[in-house]
Amino acid sequence: MGVPKLFWGMFIRKKQNKSGSTSVQIISKSNGSYKVVKSIGSSDTEDGLTLLLHQAKHELSTIK
């Protein structure tokens, strides 16, 4: 039967890249570890980042 996995939740993460751009990802935390569920994209402008965050919020609502 096995040990049931604990589900801590999903959230949106903004991560700074070495190139200077910022990536937007949907992250799941389960059993104390983080896993990238979906990478939305990356941008080096505030307008692009705002658009990516909006898309990530929409994706997160469809995944849950």
Z-matrix of the N, CA and C atoms (Angstrom, degrees):
N
C 1 1.444
C 2 1.528 1 110.29
N 3 1.313 2 119.25 1 -44.02
C 4 1.458 3 120.26 2 174.97
C 5 1.516 4 113.24 3 91.20
N 6 1.293 5 113.86 4 174.64
C 7 1.462 6 121.70 5 179.45
C 8 1.516 7 108.84 6 -93.75
N 9 1.333 8 118.29 7 129.38
C 10 1.470 9 119.63 8 179.68
C 11 1.529 10 110.85 9 -67.67
N 12 1.321 11 115.41 10 142.53
C 13 1.460 12 120.31 11 177.09
C 14 1.522 13 109.66 12 -79.50
N 15 1.307 14 115.71 13 137.61
C 16 1.459 15 120.70 14 175.50
C 17 1.515 16 108.68 15 -87.32
N 18 1.317 17 116.75 16 137.15
C 19 1.463 18 121.47 17 -179.07
C 20 1.514 19 108.37 18 -110.44
N 21 1.316 20 116.93 19 116.23
C 22 1.461 21 121.44 20 -178.57
C 23 1.521 22 112.29 21 -95.97
N 24 1.303 23 118.17 22 -20.97
C 25 1.449 24 119.70 23 176.94
C 26 1.510 25 113.75 24 128.38
N 27 1.318 26 113.32 25 171.98
C 28 1.457 27 121.30 26 178.33
C 29 1.515 28 108.86 27 -119.52
N 30 1.314 29 115.12 28 151.17
C 31 1.452 30 119.58 29 177.93
C 32 1.524 31 109.50 30 -153.90
N 33 1.328 32 114.99 31 169.83
C 34 1.463 33 121.92 32 179.91
C 35 1.521 34 108.43 33 -99.75
N 36 1.326 35 115.31 34 133.25
C 37 1.460 36 120.05 35 179.72
C 38 1.516 37 109.73 36 -121.17
N 39 1.347 38 115.40 37 136.40
C 40 1.458 39 121.90 38 170.33
C 41 1.522 40 106.28 39 -103.84
N 42 1.322 41 116.30 40 126.18
C 43 1.463 42 120.27 41 -176.94
C 44 1.519 43 109.98 42 -127.02
N 45 1.318 44 115.62 43 127.60
C 46 1.459 45 121.84 44 179.55
C 47 1.521 46 109.74 45 -74.88
N 48 1.324 47 117.58 46 130.81
C 49 1.458 48 122.97 47 178.52
C 50 1.524 49 110.46 48 -94.15
N 51 1.322 50 116.36 49 162.92
C 52 1.466 51 120.79 50 178.19
C 53 1.523 52 111.78 51 -62.33
N 54 1.334 53 116.33 52 -29.36
C 55 1.469 54 120.33 53 -178.47
C 56 1.529 55 112.75 54 -74.65
N 57 1.336 56 116.59 55 -11.53
C 58 1.458 57 120.44 56 -178.89
C 59 1.513 58 113.23 57 103.46
N 60 1.317 59 117.32 58 -14.13
C 61 1.462 60 120.35 59 177.17
C 62 1.532 61 109.11 60 -80.05
N 63 1.324 62 116.11 61 168.93
C 64 1.461 63 122.08 62 -179.79
C 65 1.515 64 109.32 63 -120.61
N 66 1.339 65 116.51 64 128.76
C 67 1.454 66 122.46 65 177.90
C 68 1.520 67 109.86 66 -94.84
N 69 1.330 68 115.86 67 146.88
C 70 1.455 69 122.51 68 175.97
C 71 1.526 70 107.33 69 -115.89
N 72 1.337 71 115.58 70 125.77
C 73 1.458 72 121.05 71 -176.46
C 74 1.517 73 110.31 72 -134.34
N 75 1.334 74 116.14 73 151.70
C 76 1.458 75 121.85 74 170.12
C 77 1.521 76 106.43 75 -98.84
N 78 1.334 77 116.53 76 125.02
C 79 1.453 78 123.56 77 -172.65
C 80 1.519 79 109.71 78 -117.27
N 81 1.332 80 115.44 79 143.04
C 82 1.453 81 122.40 80 174.14
C 83 1.517 82 107.82 81 -117.33
N 84 1.330 83 116.70 82 135.20
C 85 1.455 84 120.39 83 174.81
C 86 1.513 85 107.47 84 -111.06
N 87 1.324 86 115.76 85 118.98
C 88 1.451 87 121.39 86 -178.39
C 89 1.516 88 108.62 87 -142.03
N 90 1.312 89 116.41 88 132.18
C 91 1.466 90 122.27 89 179.54
C 92 1.523 91 112.75 90 54.66
N 93 1.318 92 116.95 91 36.33
C 94 1.455 93 121.69 92 176.64
C 95 1.519 94 115.52 93 79.63
N 96 1.322 95 118.05 94 4.01
C 97 1.458 96 119.35 95 178.61
C 98 1.526 97 110.24 96 -122.71
N 99 1.321 98 114.84 97 152.68
C 100 1.455 99 121.69 98 -179.90
C 101 1.523 100 109.39 99 -99.08
N 102 1.333 101 116.42 100 141.55
C 103 1.457 102 121.14 101 178.92
C 104 1.527 103 108.39 102 -136.63
N 105 1.332 104 116.85 103 133.22
C 106 1.460 105 121.21 104 176.56
C 107 1.525 106 107.32 105 -75.59
N 108 1.338 107 116.13 106 115.73
C 109 1.459 108 121.46 107 178.30
C 110 1.519 109 109.61 108 -81.70
N 111 1.336 110 115.26 109 -44.20
C 112 1.458 111 120.11 110 -179.64
C 113 1.516 112 109.28 111 -154.60
N 114 1.317 113 116.00 112 135.61
C 115 1.450 114 121.80 113 174.09
C 116 1.523 115 107.18 114 -97.13
N 117 1.324 116 116.35 115 121.80
C 118 1.465 117 121.05 116 -175.88
C 119 1.525 118 110.54 117 -82.73
N 120 1.320 119 117.40 118 -43.29
C 121 1.456 120 120.69 119 -179.99
C 122 1.513 121 111.31 120 157.66
N 123 1.333 122 116.74 121 -173.56
C 124 1.456 123 120.98 122 178.28
C 125 1.518 124 109.70 123 -139.36
N 126 1.329 125 114.34 124 154.84
C 127 1.461 126 120.39 125 -179.21
C 128 1.520 127 109.36 126 -151.07
N 129 1.317 128 115.34 127 154.83
C 130 1.462 129 119.69 128 175.96
C 131 1.531 130 111.64 129 -113.90
N 132 1.348 131 116.74 130 8.69
C 133 1.458 132 120.58 131 176.21
C 134 1.528 133 109.71 132 -120.87
N 135 1.315 134 116.04 133 155.61
C 136 1.462 135 121.02 134 178.61
C 137 1.532 136 112.08 135 -66.04
N 138 1.326 137 116.75 136 -38.17
C 139 1.467 138 120.07 137 179.06
C 140 1.529 139 110.93 138 -64.29
N 141 1.323 140 116.20 139 -43.11
C 142 1.455 141 120.26 140 178.19
C 143 1.514 142 112.21 141 -65.34
N 144 1.325 143 116.07 142 -38.42
C 145 1.460 144 121.07 143 178.56
C 146 1.526 145 111.16 144 -66.01
N 147 1.326 146 116.90 145 -39.41
C 148 1.458 147 121.09 146 177.34
C 149 1.527 148 110.79 147 -62.47
N 150 1.310 149 116.92 148 -42.73
C 151 1.462 150 121.42 149 177.85
C 152 1.529 151 111.11 150 -63.02
N 153 1.335 152 117.06 151 -43.89
C 154 1.466 153 120.93 152 179.25
C 155 1.533 154 111.64 153 -63.98
N 156 1.324 155 117.23 154 -39.38
C 157 1.468 156 120.46 155 177.93
C 158 1.523 157 111.09 156 -64.40
N 159 1.326 158 116.49 157 -39.28
C 160 1.467 159 120.72 158 176.95
C 161 1.525 160 110.40 159 -62.83
N 162 1.331 161 116.93 160 -43.73
C 163 1.460 162 121.31 161 178.16
C 164 1.527 163 111.04 162 -63.88
N 165 1.325 164 116.64 163 -39.63
C 166 1.471 165 121.04 164 179.87
C 167 1.527 166 110.87 165 -65.30
N 168 1.327 167 117.72 166 -39.89
C 169 1.470 168 120.89 167 177.91
C 170 1.517 169 110.44 168 -63.07
N 171 1.324 170 116.44 169 -39.85
C 172 1.460 171 120.26 170 178.20
C 173 1.536 172 110.34 171 -65.82
N 174 1.317 173 117.37 172 -46.12
C 175 1.471 174 121.42 173 178.28
C 176 1.523 175 111.69 174 -60.82
N 177 1.328 176 116.39 175 -41.77
C 178 1.467 177 121.11 176 -179.14
C 179 1.516 178 110.83 177 -62.71
N 180 1.328 179 116.90 178 -38.40
C 181 1.470 180 119.81 179 179.74
C 182 1.528 181 111.64 180 -69.32
N 183 1.339 182 117.89 181 -28.79
C 184 1.462 183 119.79 182 178.51
C 185 1.532 184 111.57 183 -81.10
N 186 1.327 185 117.30 184 -27.41
C 187 1.468 186 120.71 185 179.81
C 188 1.515 187 111.68 186 -74.85
N 189 1.326 188 117.62 187 -41.58
C 190 1.463 189 121.30 188 -175.73
C 191 1.458 190 112.60 189 -64.89
